[in-house]
Amino acid sequence: MRSAHSLVVGGTRGIGRALVKLRAGEGDTVSVIGRRLPPENERVVGHVRYWAVDLMDHDRLPAHLDEIIESHGPLNNLVFLQRYRGTEDRWTGELHTSLTATRMIIEGAADHFADGGKSIVVVSSLASRLVAKEQSASYHVAKAGLTQLVRYYAVALGQKRIRVNCVSPGTVLKEESRDFYRRNDKLAQLYERLTPLGRMVTAEEVAHVIAFLCSDAASLITGQDLVVDGGLSLHLQASLATSLMTET
């Protein structure tokens, strides 16, 4: 029996890497697209193969996708976690990397899903609806665009029985950021105090939410945006500010 084939775009760091480890651990064949190949000691073992792909090079994207499908067969799951990491023309870079590349890969892959469960999950951000002052305008517009892209393709691909959903995390504790929060323990404690569930969200927990949306347990869920932030964004900002100022 053929193992499920998951294609993870942006799967070399953070949530993406946690998801690759999870899917590989469950026996999936995993194809990983990253801006560059990770070092050998950072690669996930198992039925995992990496492709170094420049998502800004739209002319070559179809060929990369064809090679992946030819190598590992039709897709069961397609997950997007990429973002622009360059410094030049961030507006063009962010929109092309987040929106154009996502659209091209979805439309190129739509006729190459296996029979059975067919799922696309796009990881967006709470910045699609709230303002994160440390992020650029292009980041906010790209994330908001991804959320609407999910709704569009949930309708457009419904007849193909492809489910399309979105996951919007808040601040996530990733493998790459653990040392930062260890050095800034007061900030970590503040996040824990403000979050209704009392702790920061981890990359592994977001990966499990993505895996749920890819599973048969979510077989009738499509076009949805699932927030994963431990309840932090439920606070009314004015009330939150007041409580912080009046805490003793």
C-alpha positions as CSV (number, residue, x, y, z in Angstrom):
1,M,0.0,0.0,0.0
2,R,1.4,3.4,-1.0
3,S,2.2,5.7,1.9
4,A,0.5,9.1,2.0
5,H,2.5,11.8,0.2
6,S,2.7,15.2,1.9
7,L,4.4,18.2,0.2
8,V,5.5,20.8,2.7
9,V,6.4,24.2,1.2
10,G,8.7,26.0,3.7
11,G,9.5,22.9,5.7
12,T,13.1,23.4,6.8
13,R,12.5,25.6,9.9
14,G,10.1,26.3,12.7
15,I,6.5,25.0,12.3
16,G,7.4,23.5,8.9
17,R,10.2,21.4,10.3
18,A,8.0,20.2,13.2
19,L,5.4,19.2,10.7
20,V,7.9,17.3,8.6
21,K,9.1,15.4,11.6
22,L,5.5,14.6,12.6
23,R,4.4,13.4,9.1
24,A,7.6,11.4,8.6
25,G,7.2,9.8,12.1
26,E,3.7,8.7,11.0
27,G,5.1,7.0,7.9
28,D,4.3,9.6,5.3
29,T,6.5,10.1,2.3
30,V,7.4,13.8,2.7
31,S,8.6,16.2,0.0
32,V,10.0,19.4,1.4
33,I,10.5,22.6,-0.5
34,G,12.9,25.2,1.1
35,R,14.8,28.2,0.0
36,R,18.0,26.2,0.5
37,L,18.8,22.6,1.5
38,P,19.3,22.3,5.3
39,P,22.6,20.9,6.6
40,E,22.8,17.1,6.8
41,N,22.6,17.1,10.6
42,E,19.4,19.2,10.5
43,R,17.5,17.0,8.0
44,V,14.6,14.9,9.2
45,V,15.2,11.2,8.7
46,G,12.7,8.8,7.1
47,H,11.0,9.0,3.7
48,V,11.9,12.7,3.4
49,R,13.4,14.4,0.4
50,Y,14.4,18.1,0.1
51,W,14.2,20.4,-2.9
52,A,16.0,23.8,-2.9
53,V,13.5,26.0,-4.7
54,D,13.5,29.8,-5.3
55,L,9.7,30.5,-5.0
56,M,10.4,33.9,-6.7
57,D,11.4,32.1,-9.9
58,H,7.9,31.5,-11.1
59,D,9.1,30.2,-14.5
60,R,10.7,27.1,-12.9
61,L,8.0,26.3,-10.3
62,P,6.0,24.0,-12.6
63,A,9.1,21.9,-13.4
64,H,9.9,21.5,-9.7
65,L,6.4,20.4,-9.0
66,D,6.4,17.9,-11.8
67,E,9.7,16.5,-10.5
68,I,8.3,16.1,-7.0
69,I,5.1,14.3,-8.2
70,E,7.1,12.1,-10.6
71,S,9.5,11.2,-7.7
72,H,6.9,10.5,-5.0
73,G,3.6,10.1,-6.7
74,P,0.3,12.0,-6.4
75,L,-0.3,14.2,-3.4
76,N,-2.5,13.6,-0.3
77,N,-1.5,16.7,1.6
78,L,-0.1,20.1,0.5
79,V,0.9,22.5,3.2
80,F,2.3,26.1,2.8
81,L,4.5,27.7,5.5
82,Q,6.8,29.8,3.4
83,R,7.5,33.5,3.8
84,Y,9.9,36.0,2.2
85,R,13.2,36.3,3.9
86,G,15.0,38.7,1.6
87,T,15.7,42.4,2.2
88,E,15.2,44.0,-1.2
89,D,11.8,45.2,-2.4
90,R,10.0,43.5,0.5
91,W,6.5,44.4,-1.0
92,T,7.2,42.5,-4.2
93,G,9.1,39.7,-2.5
94,E,6.4,39.1,0.2
95,L,3.5,39.1,-2.3
96,H,5.3,36.9,-4.9
97,T,6.5,34.4,-2.3
98,S,3.4,34.2,-0.2
99,L,0.6,34.7,-2.7
100,T,1.8,34.1,-6.3
101,A,3.8,31.0,-5.5
102,T,1.0,29.6,-3.4
103,R,-1.5,30.2,-6.2
104,M,0.8,28.6,-8.8
105,I,1.5,25.5,-6.8
106,I,-2.1,25.0,-5.8
107,E,-3.3,25.3,-9.4
108,G,-0.4,23.2,-10.7
109,A,-1.1,20.4,-8.1
110,A,-4.9,20.4,-8.3
111,D,-5.0,17.6,-10.8
112,H,-2.3,15.6,-9.1
113,F,-3.9,14.5,-5.9
114,A,-4.4,10.8,-5.0
115,D,-7.8,9.2,-4.5
116,G,-9.1,9.5,-1.0
117,G,-8.3,12.3,1.5
118,K,-7.2,15.4,-0.3
119,S,-6.1,18.4,1.8
120,I,-4.4,21.8,1.4
121,V,-3.5,23.8,4.5
122,V,-2.1,27.3,4.4
123,V,-0.4,28.7,7.5
124,S,-1.2,32.4,7.8
125,S,-0.9,34.6,10.9
126,L,-3.0,36.7,13.2
127,A,-1.5,39.6,11.3
128,S,-4.1,38.9,8.7
129,R,-6.6,40.6,11.0
130,L,-4.6,42.4,13.6
131,V,-1.6,44.7,13.3
132,A,1.8,43.6,14.4
133,K,4.0,46.7,14.6
134,E,7.2,44.8,14.2
135,Q,6.1,43.5,10.8
136,S,5.9,45.3,7.4
137,A,2.8,46.4,5.5
138,S,3.6,43.7,2.9
139,Y,3.6,41.0,5.6
140,H,0.1,42.0,6.7
141,V,-1.3,42.2,3.2
142,A,0.2,38.9,2.2
143,K,-1.3,37.1,5.3
144,A,-4.7,38.6,4.7
145,G,-4.5,37.6,1.1
146,L,-3.7,34.0,2.0
147,T,-6.8,33.8,4.2
148,Q,-9.0,34.9,1.4
149,L,-7.1,32.6,-1.1
150,V,-8.0,29.7,1.2
151,R,-11.7,30.6,1.0
152,Y,-11.6,31.0,-2.8
153,Y,-9.9,27.6,-3.4
154,A,-12.1,25.9,-0.9
155,V,-15.0,26.7,-3.2
156,A,-13.1,26.4,-6.5
157,L,-11.6,22.9,-5.7
158,G,-14.6,21.5,-3.8
159,Q,-15.8,19.5,-6.8
160,K,-12.4,17.8,-6.8
161,R,-13.0,16.9,-3.2
162,I,-10.0,18.9,-2.2
163,R,-10.3,20.5,1.2
164,V,-8.6,23.9,1.8
165,N,-8.1,25.4,5.2
166,C,-6.0,27.9,7.0
167,V,-4.1,27.9,10.4
168,S,-3.4,31.3,12.0
169,P,-0.9,31.0,14.9
170,G,0.0,33.8,17.2
171,T,3.5,34.0,18.7
172,V,5.0,30.5,18.5
173,L,7.8,29.0,20.5
174,K,10.0,27.4,17.9
175,E,13.2,25.4,18.1
176,E,15.1,28.4,16.8
177,S,13.7,30.8,19.4
178,R,13.9,28.7,22.6
179,D,17.3,30.2,23.5
180,F,15.9,33.8,23.0
181,Y,13.0,33.1,25.5
182,R,15.4,31.4,27.9
183,R,17.5,34.6,27.9
184,N,14.4,36.8,28.2
185,D,12.5,34.9,30.8
186,K,10.4,37.9,31.9
187,L,9.0,38.2,28.4
188,A,8.2,34.4,28.3
189,Q,6.5,34.8,31.7
190,L,4.4,37.7,30.4
191,Y,3.2,35.7,27.4
192,E,2.2,32.9,29.8
193,R,0.4,35.4,32.1
194,L,-1.5,37.0,29.3
195,T,-2.5,33.7,27.5
196,P,-5.7,32.2,28.9
197,L,-4.3,28.7,28.7
198,G,-1.3,29.8,30.6
199,R,1.6,29.0,28.2
200,M,3.1,29.8,24.9
201,V,2.1,27.8,21.8
202,T,4.8,25.5,20.5
203,A,5.7,24.7,16.9
204,E,4.8,21.1,17.6
205,E,1.3,22.0,18.7
206,V,0.7,24.0,15.5
207,A,2.0,21.0,13.5
208,H,-0.6,18.8,15.2
209,V,-3.4,21.2,14.3
210,I,-2.2,21.1,10.6
211,A,-2.1,17.3,10.8
212,F,-5.6,17.2,12.1
213,L,-6.8,19.3,9.2
214,C,-5.1,16.9,6.8
215,S,-6.7,13.9,8.4
216,D,-10.0,12.1,7.8
217,A,-11.2,13.4,11.2
218,A,-11.5,16.8,9.4
219,S,-13.2,15.3,6.3
220,L,-16.0,17.9,6.1
221,I,-14.0,20.9,7.2
222,T,-13.1,23.3,4.4
223,G,-12.6,27.1,4.0
224,Q,-11.9,27.6,7.7
225,D,-9.3,29.7,9.5
226,L,-8.3,28.1,12.7
227,V,-6.6,30.3,15.3
228,V,-3.9,28.7,17.4
229,D,-2.8,31.1,20.1
230,G,-4.0,29.7,23.5
231,G,-6.7,32.3,23.6
232,L,-4.4,35.3,23.7
233,S,-6.2,37.2,20.9
234,L,-9.6,36.9,22.7
235,H,-8.6,39.7,25.0
236,L,-10.1,43.2,24.4
237,Q,-6.9,45.3,24.0
238,A,-8.1,48.1,26.3
239,S,-9.1,45.6,29.0
240,L,-5.7,43.9,28.7
241,A,-3.8,47.1,29.0
242,T,-5.9,48.1,32.1
243,S,-5.3,44.7,33.8
244,L,-1.5,45.0,33.2
245,M,-1.4,48.5,34.6
246,T,-3.4,47.5,37.7
247,E,-1.8,44.2,38.5
248,T,0.1,44.1,41.7
